[in-house]
């Protein structure tokens, strides 16, 4: 059964795939779920998408993609599809026809943990698909969780028509299933062996399990030892909100750590992040210099309604407004509109600039997005490079395992990809205390918050300070756990 909507999304643009392929550690975390009887339940998953770009006069077709699945895996516009294949197409305005562009092949184990992620590109000269790059994964079970153990990245060698190793990640964990060490190795073709490159160590508070320190090393091939490179310190308040994150670099000449930058955070009474200030260390004055600042506001459901970015003006010794984004939400806490404004210093006022509007289906999956911009004449209009994105879904019947997962609870995380904020909307099947975690692709816990027992939960988490890449949003309850994969892309 197919449900069709006016939809579109550039989720499968090849430049995006190339950019993030080495980091796409799309592992699945195990769920401790109650058994469920076989009943009839349905879900919805993305099967096609299409994109239109404005050429200055009208919208013209740009890209599209098609997804095919086996089993009960799914995905949508805001959650990367766990499809067996995904094929993207590009539109030629000259021939008014669609042509093959890229192909993604994914395989999974019985627990839906990703085993391989291979991309291919269409070769017009031979009218055939050519291998491009691939990632291959293994897993280990620690504290009842399936965790990434290795990732091997390969690239296709056209000259030899064979796969060549490029990089390898090796992950280890402590007894709680939190990252202990991460090793990065590179392939040395002459010796046909892996060579050490980088390493990271993680230190946790023994009482509240917060991540307090990350120490990074570079491999010194001459001495055969690890050289200190960089470290980060995290400090938390009584609510386990991170209030300081300080980065230091190792000075080999003085054998001492040297300040580089730090992030300062404040929170409101509901534990929403209120401000984020970035400062750089000034070695000349031996003091911290302000750089940038973000300010956030929320509604009564703890969902972000606006973000304001500021920069430090040394001449006036004050933060000056730069940009602002206001969010409109529907009853399901889905973002229906983003209004992006620029600060006008002469008039000391905000000037409207861009507007993006979204629609959703009954499953709270995004079905369309469209962007326009403010005209100096006082109205919104479509201009060059504005876009429309549309999505098509199919409704399918869930299996026993997926029904069991649904019986535990539901987690909606959006937007995905995200650039400045991630909205979390969750409903447990039963009230319980839980933690909210954001974990990056190499296992670092970059965000942690403890919550009291409840069945319904909504919160916005600013992520503008996070690096681009794949992250996991984890809600870890007393007996249950739900995980979503998100992409940070700025």
C-alpha positions as CSV (number, residue, x, y, z in Angstrom):
1,X,0.0,0.0,0.0
2,X,1.5,3.3,-1.0
3,X,0.9,6.7,0.4
4,X,1.9,9.5,-1.9
5,X,2.8,13.1,-1.1
6,X,4.4,16.1,-2.8
7,X,7.9,15.3,-1.6
8,X,11.6,15.8,-2.1
9,X,15.0,15.6,-0.4
10,X,18.7,15.8,-1.4
11,X,19.5,13.1,1.1
12,X,21.5,11.1,-1.4
13,X,23.6,13.8,-3.0
14,X,27.0,12.2,-3.9
15,X,29.0,15.0,-2.5
16,X,27.4,14.5,0.9
17,X,27.9,10.8,0.7
18,X,31.6,11.2,-0.1
19,X,32.1,13.7,2.7
20,X,30.7,11.5,5.4
21,X,31.4,8.0,4.2
22,X,34.5,7.5,6.4
23,X,32.5,8.5,9.5
24,X,29.2,6.7,8.8
25,X,29.4,4.3,11.7
26,X,25.7,3.6,11.4
27,X,25.6,0.9,14.1
28,X,22.4,-0.1,16.0
29,X,22.3,-0.4,19.8
30,X,20.5,-3.4,21.4
31,X,17.1,-2.8,23.0
32,X,16.1,-4.4,26.2
33,X,12.4,-4.9,25.3
34,X,9.5,-6.8,26.8
35,X,8.2,-9.6,24.7
36,X,5.2,-8.8,22.6
37,X,2.6,-11.0,21.0
38,X,2.1,-11.0,17.3
39,X,-0.4,-8.4,16.4
40,X,-1.1,-6.2,13.4
41,X,0.9,-3.0,13.4
42,X,1.9,-0.7,10.6
43,X,4.7,1.8,9.9
44,X,5.7,4.0,7.0
45,X,9.1,4.2,5.2
46,X,10.6,6.3,2.5
47,X,10.6,4.8,-1.0
48,X,11.3,7.7,-3.3
49,X,12.3,11.4,-3.1
50,X,12.6,14.2,-5.6
51,X,14.1,17.6,-5.7
52,X,13.5,20.8,-7.6
53,X,15.8,23.8,-7.9
54,X,14.7,27.3,-8.8
55,X,16.6,28.7,-11.9
56,X,15.5,32.3,-11.4
57,X,12.3,31.9,-13.3
58,X,10.8,28.5,-12.2
59,X,11.4,25.3,-10.4
60,X,13.1,22.6,-12.5
61,X,13.8,19.0,-11.6
62,X,17.2,18.4,-10.0
63,X,17.7,15.1,-8.1
64,X,15.7,12.1,-7.1
65,X,16.3,8.8,-5.2
66,X,14.6,5.4,-4.9
67,X,14.9,3.1,-1.8
68,X,14.3,-0.7,-1.6
69,X,14.1,-2.7,1.6
70,X,13.8,-6.2,2.9
71,X,12.4,-7.1,6.3
72,X,11.1,-4.5,8.7
73,X,13.9,-1.9,8.3
74,X,12.7,1.6,7.4
75,X,13.7,5.3,7.3
76,X,12.3,8.6,6.3
77,X,13.3,12.1,5.3
78,X,14.6,12.7,8.9
79,X,16.1,9.3,9.6
80,X,18.6,7.8,7.1
81,X,16.9,4.8,5.5
82,X,18.2,1.4,6.4
83,X,17.5,0.3,2.8
84,X,19.2,-2.6,1.0
85,X,19.7,-0.3,-2.0
86,X,19.3,3.4,-2.7
87,X,19.8,4.8,-6.2
88,X,20.0,8.5,-6.9
89,X,19.2,10.1,-10.3
90,X,20.1,13.5,-11.8
91,X,17.9,15.4,-14.2
92,X,19.3,16.8,-17.5
93,X,17.6,20.0,-18.6
94,X,19.2,19.6,-22.0
95,X,17.6,16.2,-22.7
96,X,14.7,16.5,-20.3
97,X,15.5,13.0,-19.0
98,X,16.7,11.4,-15.8
99,X,20.0,9.6,-15.6
100,X,21.7,7.3,-13.1
101,X,24.0,9.0,-10.6
102,X,25.0,7.0,-7.5
103,X,24.1,3.8,-5.8
104,X,24.3,2.8,-2.2
105,X,24.3,-0.8,-1.1
106,X,23.8,-1.7,2.6
107,X,23.8,-5.0,4.5
108,X,22.7,-5.7,8.0
109,X,22.8,-8.6,10.6
110,X,19.7,-10.1,12.3
111,X,19.7,-7.2,14.8
112,X,19.8,-4.6,12.0
113,X,23.4,-3.7,12.9
114,X,25.0,-2.4,9.7
115,X,27.6,-4.8,8.2
116,X,28.6,-3.0,5.0
117,X,28.0,0.3,3.3
118,X,29.2,0.5,-0.3
119,X,28.8,3.3,-2.8
120,X,28.9,3.1,-6.6
121,X,28.9,5.8,-9.3
122,X,27.4,5.6,-12.7
123,X,29.9,5.6,-15.6
124,X,28.3,7.1,-18.7
125,X,31.1,5.9,-20.9
126,X,30.4,2.2,-20.2
127,X,26.7,2.6,-19.1
128,X,27.5,0.6,-15.9
129,X,27.9,1.0,-12.2
130,X,31.5,1.4,-10.9
131,X,32.6,0.8,-7.3
132,X,33.6,3.8,-5.4
133,X,34.1,3.3,-1.6
134,X,33.0,1.0,1.2
135,X,32.8,0.6,4.9
136,X,32.7,-2.7,6.8
137,X,31.7,-3.2,10.4
138,X,32.0,-5.7,13.2
139,X,30.4,-5.6,16.7
140,X,30.9,-6.7,20.2
141,X,28.5,-7.0,23.1
142,X,29.3,-5.1,26.3
143,X,26.8,-4.6,29.2
144,X,24.0,-6.0,27.1
145,X,24.7,-3.6,24.2
146,X,25.8,-4.2,20.7
147,X,28.7,-1.8,20.1
148,X,30.9,-1.0,17.2
149,X,34.2,-3.0,17.5
150,X,35.9,-2.2,14.1
151,X,35.3,-0.2,11.0
152,X,37.4,-0.8,7.9
153,X,37.2,1.8,5.1
154,X,38.2,0.8,1.6
155,X,38.3,2.6,-1.8
156,X,38.1,1.1,-5.3
157,X,41.3,1.0,-7.3
158,X,40.4,1.5,-10.9
159,X,43.8,0.4,-12.2
160,X,43.7,-3.0,-10.5
161,X,39.9,-3.4,-10.3
162,X,40.1,-4.3,-6.7
163,X,39.3,-2.9,-3.2
164,X,42.2,-1.2,-1.3
165,X,42.2,-0.7,2.5
166,X,42.5,2.9,3.6
167,X,41.7,3.4,7.3
168,X,40.6,1.3,10.2
169,X,39.0,2.2,13.6
170,X,39.3,-0.1,16.6
171,X,36.9,0.6,19.5
172,X,37.1,-0.7,23.1
173,X,34.7,-0.1,26.0
174,X,34.6,-0.2,29.8
175,X,32.3,-2.4,31.8
176,X,29.4,0.1,31.4
177,X,29.6,0.0,27.7
178,X,31.1,3.5,27.4
179,X,34.1,4.2,25.1
180,X,37.4,3.4,26.7
181,X,39.8,3.8,23.8
182,X,39.6,4.5,20.0
183,X,42.4,3.7,17.7
184,X,42.8,5.0,14.1
185,X,45.1,3.1,11.8
186,X,46.0,3.7,8.1
187,X,46.9,1.0,5.6
188,X,50.5,0.8,4.4
189,X,50.5,-0.7,1.0
190,X,54.3,-1.5,0.8
191,X,54.2,-3.6,4.0
192,X,50.6,-4.7,3.5
193,X,49.8,-3.9,7.1
194,X,48.0,-1.5,9.3
195,X,50.0,1.3,10.9
196,X,49.0,3.3,14.0
197,X,47.9,6.8,13.4
198,X,45.8,8.3,16.2
199,X,44.4,7.3,19.6
200,X,41.9,8.7,22.0
201,X,41.4,7.8,25.7
202,X,38.2,8.5,27.7
203,X,37.9,9.3,31.4
204,X,34.6,9.2,33.3
205,X,33.5,10.3,36.8
206,X,33.1,7.1,38.8
207,X,29.9,8.3,40.6
208,X,27.7,9.9,37.9
209,X,29.4,8.3,34.8
210,X,29.9,11.7,33.1
211,X,32.7,12.0,30.5
212,X,35.3,14.3,32.2
213,X,38.3,14.0,29.9
214,X,39.3,13.0,26.4
215,X,43.0,12.7,25.7
216,X,44.2,12.4,22.1
217,X,47.5,11.1,20.8
218,X,49.5,10.9,17.5
219,X,51.7,7.9,16.8
220,X,55.4,8.7,16.5
221,X,56.8,6.1,14.1
222,X,60.4,7.2,14.9
223,X,60.2,6.6,18.7
224,X,57.5,3.9,18.4
225,X,55.4,5.7,21.0
226,X,52.2,7.7,21.4
227,X,52.8,11.5,21.6
228,X,50.3,13.6,23.4
229,X,48.4,15.9,21.1
230,X,45.2,17.4,22.6
231,X,42.8,17.0,25.5
232,X,39.3,18.2,26.5
233,X,38.0,18.7,30.0
234,X,34.3,18.6,30.7
235,X,32.7,20.0,33.9
236,X,29.1,19.6,34.9
237,X,26.6,21.1,37.4
238,X,24.4,19.2,39.9
239,X,21.9,18.4,37.1
240,X,24.7,16.8,35.0
241,X,24.5,19.7,32.5
242,X,27.9,20.4,31.0
243,X,28.9,23.9,32.0
244,X,32.5,24.0,30.8
245,X,34.4,22.3,27.9
246,X,38.0,23.3,27.8
247,X,40.4,22.3,25.0
248,X,44.2,22.2,25.4
249,X,47.1,21.3,23.1
250,X,50.3,19.6,24.2
251,X,53.5,21.7,24.0
252,X,56.3,19.2,23.5
253,X,58.9,22.0,24.1
254,X,57.8,22.7,27.6
255,X,56.1,19.3,28.2
256,X,53.0,21.1,29.3
257,X,49.3,21.5,28.3
258,X,48.4,24.9,26.8
259,X,44.9,26.4,26.6
260,X,43.4,26.7,23.2
261,X,39.7,27.4,23.6
262,X,36.7,26.8,25.8
263,X,32.9,26.6,25.7
264,X,30.7,27.9,28.5
265,X,27.1,26.9,28.9
266,X,24.2,28.2,31.0
267,X,20.8,26.5,31.5
268,X,17.3,27.5,32.6
269,X,15.2,25.9,35.4
270,X,14.1,23.1,33.0
271,X,17.7,22.2,32.1
272,X,17.4,23.7,28.6
273,X,20.6,25.1,27.3
274,X,20.2,28.9,27.5
275,X,23.5,30.2,26.3
276,X,26.7,28.9,24.7
277,X,29.7,31.1,24.7
278,X,32.9,30.3,22.8
279,X,36.2,31.8,24.0
280,X,39.8,31.6,22.7
281,X,42.9,31.7,24.8
282,X,45.1,34.8,24.4
283,X,48.7,33.7,25.2
284,X,49.8,37.4,25.1
285,X,47.5,38.6,27.8
286,X,47.1,35.2,29.5
287,X,43.3,35.6,29.4
288,X,40.2,34.3,27.6
289,X,38.9,36.4,24.7
290,X,35.2,36.2,23.8
291,X,34.5,35.0,20.2
292,X,30.9,33.9,19.6
293,X,27.7,33.4,21.5
294,X,24.4,31.5,21.0
295,X,21.2,32.3,22.8
296,X,18.2,29.9,22.9
297,X,14.5,30.2,23.8
298,X,12.0,27.4,24.4
299,X,8.3,26.8,24.7
300,X,6.6,25.2,27.7
301,X,7.2,21.8,26.1
302,X,10.9,22.4,26.2
303,X,11.1,22.6,22.4
304,X,13.3,25.3,21.0
305,X,11.5,28.3,19.4
306,X,14.5,30.5,18.5
307,X,18.2,30.6,18.3
308,X,20.2,33.9,18.1
309,X,23.9,34.0,17.0
310,X,26.2,36.8,18.1
311,X,29.8,37.8,17.6
312,X,32.2,39.7,19.9
313,X,32.9,43.2,18.9
314,X,36.3,44.3,20.4
315,X,35.7,47.9,19.7
316,X,32.6,48.1,21.9
317,X,33.5,45.2,24.2
318,X,30.1,43.7,23.6
319,X,28.3,40.9,21.8
320,X,26.6,42.0,18.6
321,X,23.7,40.2,17.0
322,X,24.4,38.4,13.7
323,X,21.6,35.9,12.7
324,X,18.4,34.6,14.2
325,X,16.2,31.6,13.5
326,X,12.6,31.3,14.7
327,X,10.8,28.0,14.7
328,X,7.0,27.3,14.3
329,X,5.7,23.9,15.5
330,X,2.6,21.8,15.0
331,X,0.8,19.8,17.7
332,X,3.2,16.9,17.2
333,X,6.2,19.3,17.9
334,X,7.3,19.0,14.2
335,X,8.9,22.1,12.8
336,X,6.5,23.6,10.3
337,X,8.4,26.7,9.5
338,X,11.9,28.2,10.0
339,X,12.4,32.0,9.7
340,X,16.0,33.1,9.2
341,X,16.8,36.8,9.8
342,X,19.9,38.9,9.6
343,X,20.8,41.7,12.0
344,X,20.9,45.2,10.5
345,X,23.3,47.4,12.5
346,X,22.2,50.8,11.1
347,X,18.6,50.3,12.0
348,X,19.4,48.0,15.0
349,X,16.7,45.6,13.9
350,X,16.2,42.1,12.4
351,X,15.6,41.9,8.7
352,X,13.8,38.8,7.3
353,X,15.9,36.8,4.9
354,X,14.9,33.1,4.3
355,X,11.8,31.0,5.1
356,X,11.5,27.2,4.9
357,X,8.1,25.5,5.3
358,X,7.5,21.8,6.0
359,X,4.6,19.4,5.9
360,X,4.2,15.9,7.6
361,X,2.1,12.8,7.3
362,X,0.1,11.0,10.0
363,X,3.3,9.2,11.1
364,X,5.0,12.5,11.7
365,X,7.3,12.0,8.8
366,X,8.3,14.9,6.7
367,X,6.6,15.0,3.3
368,X,7.8,18.2,1.8
369,X,10.0,21.3,2.3
370,X,10.1,24.5,0.3
371,X,12.3,27.6,0.7
372,X,11.8,31.2,-0.4
373,X,13.3,34.5,0.6
374,X,12.2,38.0,1.6
375,X,12.1,40.6,-1.2
376,X,13.1,44.2,-0.4
377,X,9.7,45.1,-1.8
378,X,8.1,43.5,1.3
379,X,7.0,40.0,0.2
380,X,8.2,36.5,0.0
381,X,9.4,35.2,-3.4
382,X,11.2,32.2,-5.0
383,X,14.6,33.1,-6.5
384,X,17.7,31.5,-7.8
385,X,18.8,28.4,-5.8
386,X,15.6,28.1,-3.7
387,X,14.3,24.6,-3.7
388,X,11.4,22.2,-3.2
389,X,11.9,18.8,-1.7
390,X,9.2,16.0,-1.8
391,X,9.0,12.5,-0.3
392,X,6.9,9.4,-1.1
393,X,6.3,6.7,1.5
394,X,4.9,3.1,1.6
395,X,3.0,1.7,4.5
396,X,4.1,-1.8,5.6
397,X,3.3,-4.3,8.3
398,X,5.7,-4.6,11.3
399,X,7.2,-7.9,12.4
400,X,7.3,-9.3,15.9
401,X,10.6,-7.6,16.8
402,X,9.4,-4.2,15.6
403,X,6.1,-4.5,17.4
404,X,8.1,-5.3,20.6
405,X,10.2,-2.1,20.1
406,X,7.0,-0.1,19.5
407,X,5.6,-1.5,22.8
408,X,8.6,0.0,24.7
409,X,8.1,3.5,23.4
410,X,8.4,5.9,20.5
411,X,11.3,8.3,19.8
412,X,11.1,11.1,17.2
413,X,14.3,13.1,16.5
414,X,14.3,16.0,14.0
415,X,15.5,17.7,11.9
416,X,17.8,15.2,10.4
417,X,20.3,16.3,9.0
418,X,20.6,18.9,11.7
419,X,22.7,22.0,11.8
420,X,21.9,24.0,14.9
421,X,19.3,22.1,17.0
422,X,18.0,18.6,17.5
423,X,14.4,18.2,18.8
424,X,13.6,15.1,20.8
425,X,10.0,13.9,21.3
426,X,9.6,10.6,23.2
427,X,6.9,8.5,24.8
428,X,7.7,5.6,27.0
429,X,5.1,2.7,27.3
430,X,5.6,3.0,31.1
431,X,7.0,5.8,33.4
432,X,10.7,5.4,34.2
433,X,13.8,7.4,34.9
434,X,16.1,7.7,32.0
435,X,19.2,9.4,30.5
436,X,19.4,11.3,27.3
437,X,22.7,10.7,25.5
438,X,24.2,12.0,22.3
439,X,27.1,9.8,21.2
440,X,29.4,10.6,18.3
441,X,30.6,8.2,15.6
442,X,33.7,7.2,17.6
443,X,31.8,6.5,20.8
444,X,32.3,9.7,22.7
445,X,29.4,10.8,24.8
446,X,29.1,14.5,23.8
447,X,25.8,15.2,25.6
448,X,24.3,13.6,28.7
449,X,21.2,14.6,30.8
450,X,19.4,12.7,33.6
451,X,15.6,12.9,33.7
452,X,13.0,12.0,36.3
453,X,10.4,9.3,35.8
454,X,7.9,10.2,33.1
455,X,6.1,8.8,30.1
456,X,6.2,11.8,27.8
457,X,9.3,13.9,27.1
458,X,10.1,16.7,24.7
459,X,13.3,18.8,24.6
460,X,15.5,20.7,22.1
461,X,19.2,20.2,22.2
462,X,21.5,22.8,20.5
463,X,24.1,21.0,18.4
464,X,25.8,23.9,16.6
465,X,29.0,23.4,18.5
466,X,29.3,19.7,17.4
467,X,31.4,18.7,14.4
468,X,29.8,17.5,11.2
469,X,29.2,13.7,11.2
470,X,27.0,10.9,12.4
471,X,25.7,10.8,16.0
472,X,23.4,8.6,18.0
473,X,20.6,10.0,20.2
474,X,20.0,7.4,23.0
475,X,17.2,7.4,25.6
476,X,18.4,4.9,28.2
477,X,15.7,4.0,30.7
478,X,15.7,1.7,33.8
479,X,14.8,-1.3,31.7
480,X,14.4,0.0,28.1
481,X,16.4,1.8,25.5
482,X,15.6,3.6,22.3
483,X,18.2,4.9,19.8
484,X,18.0,7.1,16.7
485,X,20.8,8.0,14.2
486,X,21.2,11.6,13.2
487,X,23.5,13.5,10.9
488,X,25.0,16.9,11.9
489,X,25.7,18.9,8.7
490,X,26.5,22.6,8.6
